[in-house]
Amino acid sequence: MDENIDDYIKKQKSPQKEIYQIIRNIILKTYPDIKEEMKYGVPYYGNKYYIVALKTHVNLGFSIKGLTTEEIGLFEGTGKTTRHIKIKSQENIDEEKIKKLLKMVKIKD
């Protein structure tokens, strides 16, 4: 695990800090060898996913390169290269949905 990311997490307020930890653990459990690094001021995972803690929620972002229009529709946002899902509380974390999205994006490498 990257120490810079640990520092980033420590600086977050609750509940974003706890949400972030859960999402990070899902990513690392799904892909134990994924490269974890700070990029553009936020934690990135294998150049495919990012997590950013915002004022009222956490965004789990995904590269949409190679995805179909239907697959891109599973995400929020209007970015040309990345889209995201918003997570507002620990109770809103659907681990199975997140794993499916992680795998869908990874397969489209």
PyMOL commands that place a pseudoatom at each C-alpha (Angstrom):
pseudoatom trace, name=CA, resn=MET, resi=1, chain=A, elem=C, hetatm=0, pos=[0.000, 0.000, 0.000]
pseudoatom trace, name=CA, resn=ASP, resi=2, chain=A, elem=C, hetatm=0, pos=[1.170, 3.509, -0.826]
pseudoatom trace, name=CA, resn=GLU, resi=3, chain=A, elem=C, hetatm=0, pos=[2.055, 5.756, 2.158]
pseudoatom trace, name=CA, resn=ASN, resi=4, chain=A, elem=C, hetatm=0, pos=[0.914, 8.873, 0.274]
pseudoatom trace, name=CA, resn=ILE, resi=5, chain=A, elem=C, hetatm=0, pos=[-2.514, 7.301, -0.063]
pseudoatom trace, name=CA, resn=ASP, resi=6, chain=A, elem=C, hetatm=0, pos=[-2.544, 6.433, 3.635]
pseudoatom trace, name=CA, resn=ASP, resi=7, chain=A, elem=C, hetatm=0, pos=[-1.820, 10.124, 4.345]
pseudoatom trace, name=CA, resn=TYR, resi=8, chain=A, elem=C, hetatm=0, pos=[-4.595, 11.187, 1.947]
pseudoatom trace, name=CA, resn=ILE, resi=9, chain=A, elem=C, hetatm=0, pos=[-7.077, 8.951, 3.770]
pseudoatom trace, name=CA, resn=LYS, resi=10, chain=A, elem=C, hetatm=0, pos=[-6.025, 10.178, 7.223]
pseudoatom trace, name=CA, resn=LYS, resi=11, chain=A, elem=C, hetatm=0, pos=[-6.799, 13.770, 6.175]
pseudoatom trace, name=CA, resn=GLN, resi=12, chain=A, elem=C, hetatm=0, pos=[-10.398, 12.956, 5.223]
pseudoatom trace, name=CA, resn=LYS, resi=13, chain=A, elem=C, hetatm=0, pos=[-13.367, 13.605, 7.498]
pseudoatom trace, name=CA, resn=SER, resi=14, chain=A, elem=C, hetatm=0, pos=[-15.988, 11.053, 8.477]
pseudoatom trace, name=CA, resn=PRO, resi=15, chain=A, elem=C, hetatm=0, pos=[-17.883, 9.448, 6.851]
pseudoatom trace, name=CA, resn=GLN, resi=16, chain=A, elem=C, hetatm=0, pos=[-15.729, 9.907, 3.718]
pseudoatom trace, name=CA, resn=LYS, resi=17, chain=A, elem=C, hetatm=0, pos=[-12.700, 8.381, 5.444]
pseudoatom trace, name=CA, resn=GLU, resi=18, chain=A, elem=C, hetatm=0, pos=[-14.559, 5.172, 6.279]
pseudoatom trace, name=CA, resn=ILE, resi=19, chain=A, elem=C, hetatm=0, pos=[-16.231, 4.972, 2.871]
pseudoatom trace, name=CA, resn=TYR, resi=20, chain=A, elem=C, hetatm=0, pos=[-12.856, 5.441, 1.237]
pseudoatom trace, name=CA, resn=GLN, resi=21, chain=A, elem=C, hetatm=0, pos=[-11.284, 2.618, 3.271]
pseudoatom trace, name=CA, resn=ILE, resi=22, chain=A, elem=C, hetatm=0, pos=[-14.059, 0.195, 2.346]
pseudoatom trace, name=CA, resn=ILE, resi=23, chain=A, elem=C, hetatm=0, pos=[-13.796, 0.999, -1.373]
pseudoatom trace, name=CA, resn=ARG, resi=24, chain=A, elem=C, hetatm=0, pos=[-10.009, 0.774, -1.276]
pseudoatom trace, name=CA, resn=ASN, resi=25, chain=A, elem=C, hetatm=0, pos=[-10.255, -2.637, 0.366]
pseudoatom trace, name=CA, resn=ILE, resi=26, chain=A, elem=C, hetatm=0, pos=[-12.702, -3.845, -2.307]
pseudoatom trace, name=CA, resn=ILE, resi=27, chain=A, elem=C, hetatm=0, pos=[-10.295, -2.776, -5.073]
pseudoatom trace, name=CA, resn=LEU, resi=28, chain=A, elem=C, hetatm=0, pos=[-7.264, -4.339, -3.374]
pseudoatom trace, name=CA, resn=LYS, resi=29, chain=A, elem=C, hetatm=0, pos=[-9.172, -7.529, -2.602]
pseudoatom trace, name=CA, resn=THR, resi=30, chain=A, elem=C, hetatm=0, pos=[-10.372, -7.779, -6.212]
pseudoatom trace, name=CA, resn=TYR, resi=31, chain=A, elem=C, hetatm=0, pos=[-6.929, -6.987, -7.662]
pseudoatom trace, name=CA, resn=PRO, resi=32, chain=A, elem=C, hetatm=0, pos=[-4.243, -7.668, -4.990]
pseudoatom trace, name=CA, resn=ASP, resi=33, chain=A, elem=C, hetatm=0, pos=[-1.377, -6.769, -7.351]
pseudoatom trace, name=CA, resn=ILE, resi=34, chain=A, elem=C, hetatm=0, pos=[-2.860, -3.519, -8.704]
pseudoatom trace, name=CA, resn=LYS, resi=35, chain=A, elem=C, hetatm=0, pos=[-0.577, -0.477, -8.748]
pseudoatom trace, name=CA, resn=GLU, resi=36, chain=A, elem=C, hetatm=0, pos=[-1.730, 2.091, -6.212]
pseudoatom trace, name=CA, resn=GLU, resi=37, chain=A, elem=C, hetatm=0, pos=[-0.418, 5.644, -6.671]
pseudoatom trace, name=CA, resn=MET, resi=38, chain=A, elem=C, hetatm=0, pos=[-1.259, 9.313, -6.257]
pseudoatom trace, name=CA, resn=LYS, resi=39, chain=A, elem=C, hetatm=0, pos=[-2.108, 10.908, -9.602]
pseudoatom trace, name=CA, resn=TYR, resi=40, chain=A, elem=C, hetatm=0, pos=[-3.767, 14.267, -10.279]
pseudoatom trace, name=CA, resn=GLY, resi=41, chain=A, elem=C, hetatm=0, pos=[-3.934, 14.747, -6.500]
pseudoatom trace, name=CA, resn=VAL, resi=42, chain=A, elem=C, hetatm=0, pos=[-6.076, 11.657, -5.851]
pseudoatom trace, name=CA, resn=PRO, resi=43, chain=A, elem=C, hetatm=0, pos=[-5.417, 7.933, -5.396]
pseudoatom trace, name=CA, resn=TYR, resi=44, chain=A, elem=C, hetatm=0, pos=[-5.371, 5.958, -8.645]
pseudoatom trace, name=CA, resn=TYR, resi=45, chain=A, elem=C, hetatm=0, pos=[-5.414, 2.222, -9.120]
pseudoatom trace, name=CA, resn=GLY, resi=46, chain=A, elem=C, hetatm=0, pos=[-3.817, 0.701, -12.206]
pseudoatom trace, name=CA, resn=ASN, resi=47, chain=A, elem=C, hetatm=0, pos=[-4.709, 3.763, -14.314]
pseudoatom trace, name=CA, resn=LYS, resi=48, chain=A, elem=C, hetatm=0, pos=[-8.246, 2.338, -14.399]
pseudoatom trace, name=CA, resn=TYR, resi=49, chain=A, elem=C, hetatm=0, pos=[-9.884, 3.560, -11.181]
pseudoatom trace, name=CA, resn=TYR, resi=50, chain=A, elem=C, hetatm=0, pos=[-9.654, 6.493, -8.814]
pseudoatom trace, name=CA, resn=ILE, resi=51, chain=A, elem=C, hetatm=0, pos=[-11.229, 7.419, -5.525]
pseudoatom trace, name=CA, resn=VAL, resi=52, chain=A, elem=C, hetatm=0, pos=[-11.828, 10.990, -4.444]
pseudoatom trace, name=CA, resn=ALA, resi=53, chain=A, elem=C, hetatm=0, pos=[-13.381, 12.131, -1.190]
pseudoatom trace, name=CA, resn=LEU, resi=54, chain=A, elem=C, hetatm=0, pos=[-15.623, 15.146, -1.710]
pseudoatom trace, name=CA, resn=LYS, resi=55, chain=A, elem=C, hetatm=0, pos=[-17.565, 17.316, 0.726]
pseudoatom trace, name=CA, resn=THR, resi=56, chain=A, elem=C, hetatm=0, pos=[-20.726, 15.183, 0.887]
pseudoatom trace, name=CA, resn=HIS, resi=57, chain=A, elem=C, hetatm=0, pos=[-19.699, 11.870, -0.692]
pseudoatom trace, name=CA, resn=VAL, resi=58, chain=A, elem=C, hetatm=0, pos=[-16.977, 9.779, -2.284]
pseudoatom trace, name=CA, resn=ASN, resi=59, chain=A, elem=C, hetatm=0, pos=[-16.619, 9.239, -6.026]
pseudoatom trace, name=CA, resn=LEU, resi=60, chain=A, elem=C, hetatm=0, pos=[-15.289, 5.968, -7.326]
pseudoatom trace, name=CA, resn=GLY, resi=61, chain=A, elem=C, hetatm=0, pos=[-14.115, 6.776, -10.822]
pseudoatom trace, name=CA, resn=PHE, resi=62, chain=A, elem=C, hetatm=0, pos=[-13.546, 4.457, -13.743]
pseudoatom trace, name=CA, resn=SER, resi=63, chain=A, elem=C, hetatm=0, pos=[-11.791, 4.705, -17.091]
pseudoatom trace, name=CA, resn=ILE, resi=64, chain=A, elem=C, hetatm=0, pos=[-14.436, 4.337, -19.791]
pseudoatom trace, name=CA, resn=LYS, resi=65, chain=A, elem=C, hetatm=0, pos=[-11.958, 3.575, -22.581]
pseudoatom trace, name=CA, resn=GLY, resi=66, chain=A, elem=C, hetatm=0, pos=[-13.300, 0.731, -24.709]
pseudoatom trace, name=CA, resn=LEU, resi=67, chain=A, elem=C, hetatm=0, pos=[-16.713, 0.582, -23.024]
pseudoatom trace, name=CA, resn=THR, resi=68, chain=A, elem=C, hetatm=0, pos=[-19.944, 0.459, -24.987]
pseudoatom trace, name=CA, resn=THR, resi=69, chain=A, elem=C, hetatm=0, pos=[-22.521, 3.241, -24.748]
pseudoatom trace, name=CA, resn=GLU, resi=70, chain=A, elem=C, hetatm=0, pos=[-24.673, 0.908, -22.656]
pseudoatom trace, name=CA, resn=GLU, resi=71, chain=A, elem=C, hetatm=0, pos=[-21.797, 0.194, -20.254]
pseudoatom trace, name=CA, resn=ILE, resi=72, chain=A, elem=C, hetatm=0, pos=[-20.935, 3.899, -19.963]
pseudoatom trace, name=CA, resn=GLY, resi=73, chain=A, elem=C, hetatm=0, pos=[-24.588, 4.478, -19.005]
pseudoatom trace, name=CA, resn=LEU, resi=74, chain=A, elem=C, hetatm=0, pos=[-23.958, 2.575, -15.753]
pseudoatom trace, name=CA, resn=PHE, resi=75, chain=A, elem=C, hetatm=0, pos=[-21.916, 5.543, -14.489]
pseudoatom trace, name=CA, resn=GLU, resi=76, chain=A, elem=C, hetatm=0, pos=[-22.584, 9.155, -13.584]
pseudoatom trace, name=CA, resn=GLY, resi=77, chain=A, elem=C, hetatm=0, pos=[-20.879, 12.195, -15.053]
pseudoatom trace, name=CA, resn=THR, resi=78, chain=A, elem=C, hetatm=0, pos=[-20.140, 13.483, -18.525]
pseudoatom trace, name=CA, resn=GLY, resi=79, chain=A, elem=C, hetatm=0, pos=[-16.384, 12.940, -18.795]
pseudoatom trace, name=CA, resn=LYS, resi=80, chain=A, elem=C, hetatm=0, pos=[-14.930, 11.790, -22.099]
pseudoatom trace, name=CA, resn=THR, resi=81, chain=A, elem=C, hetatm=0, pos=[-12.355, 9.447, -20.504]
pseudoatom trace, name=CA, resn=THR, resi=82, chain=A, elem=C, hetatm=0, pos=[-13.682, 8.748, -17.005]
pseudoatom trace, name=CA, resn=ARG, resi=83, chain=A, elem=C, hetatm=0, pos=[-17.027, 8.461, -15.254]
pseudoatom trace, name=CA, resn=HIS, resi=84, chain=A, elem=C, hetatm=0, pos=[-17.916, 7.687, -11.643]
pseudoatom trace, name=CA, resn=ILE, resi=85, chain=A, elem=C, hetatm=0, pos=[-20.390, 6.387, -9.133]
pseudoatom trace, name=CA, resn=LYS, resi=86, chain=A, elem=C, hetatm=0, pos=[-21.239, 8.415, -6.018]
pseudoatom trace, name=CA, resn=ILE, resi=87, chain=A, elem=C, hetatm=0, pos=[-21.227, 6.808, -2.607]
pseudoatom trace, name=CA, resn=LYS, resi=88, chain=A, elem=C, hetatm=0, pos=[-22.838, 8.882, 0.133]
pseudoatom trace, name=CA, resn=SER, resi=89, chain=A, elem=C, hetatm=0, pos=[-22.703, 6.477, 3.082]
pseudoatom trace, name=CA, resn=GLN, resi=90, chain=A, elem=C, hetatm=0, pos=[-21.284, 3.141, 4.150]
pseudoatom trace, name=CA, resn=GLU, resi=91, chain=A, elem=C, hetatm=0, pos=[-24.777, 1.689, 3.838]
pseudoatom trace, name=CA, resn=ASN, resi=92, chain=A, elem=C, hetatm=0, pos=[-24.802, 2.702, 0.139]
pseudoatom trace, name=CA, resn=ILE, resi=93, chain=A, elem=C, hetatm=0, pos=[-21.786, 0.533, -0.658]
pseudoatom trace, name=CA, resn=ASP, resi=94, chain=A, elem=C, hetatm=0, pos=[-22.871, -2.348, -2.870]
pseudoatom trace, name=CA, resn=GLU, resi=95, chain=A, elem=C, hetatm=0, pos=[-19.732, -4.499, -2.921]
pseudoatom trace, name=CA, resn=GLU, resi=96, chain=A, elem=C, hetatm=0, pos=[-21.028, -6.867, -5.593]
pseudoatom trace, name=CA, resn=LYS, resi=97, chain=A, elem=C, hetatm=0, pos=[-21.961, -3.987, -7.922]
pseudoatom trace, name=CA, resn=ILE, resi=98, chain=A, elem=C, hetatm=0, pos=[-18.554, -2.373, -7.400]
pseudoatom trace, name=CA, resn=LYS, resi=99, chain=A, elem=C, hetatm=0, pos=[-16.763, -5.664, -8.141]
pseudoatom trace, name=CA, resn=LYS, resi=100, chain=A, elem=C, hetatm=0, pos=[-18.787, -6.109, -11.338]
pseudoatom trace, name=CA, resn=LEU, resi=101, chain=A, elem=C, hetatm=0, pos=[-17.924, -2.575, -12.493]
pseudoatom trace, name=CA, resn=LEU, resi=102, chain=A, elem=C, hetatm=0, pos=[-14.239, -3.053, -11.610]
pseudoatom trace, name=CA, resn=LYS, resi=103, chain=A, elem=C, hetatm=0, pos=[-14.097, -6.278, -13.614]
pseudoatom trace, name=CA, resn=MET, resi=104, chain=A, elem=C, hetatm=0, pos=[-16.039, -4.822, -16.559]
pseudoatom trace, name=CA, resn=VAL, resi=105, chain=A, elem=C, hetatm=0, pos=[-13.581, -1.932, -16.877]
pseudoatom trace, name=CA, resn=LYS, resi=106, chain=A, elem=C, hetatm=0, pos=[-10.516, -4.154, -16.368]
pseudoatom trace, name=CA, resn=ILE, resi=107, chain=A, elem=C, hetatm=0, pos=[-11.642, -6.606, -19.066]
pseudoatom trace, name=CA, resn=LYS, resi=108, chain=A, elem=C, hetatm=0, pos=[-11.900, -3.750, -21.592]
pseudoatom trace, name=CA, resn=ASP, resi=109, chain=A, elem=C, hetatm=0, pos=[-8.116, -3.083, -21.297]
for i in range(1, 109): cmd.bond("trace and resi %d" % i, "trace and resi %d" % (i + 1))
show_as sticks, trace
zoom trace
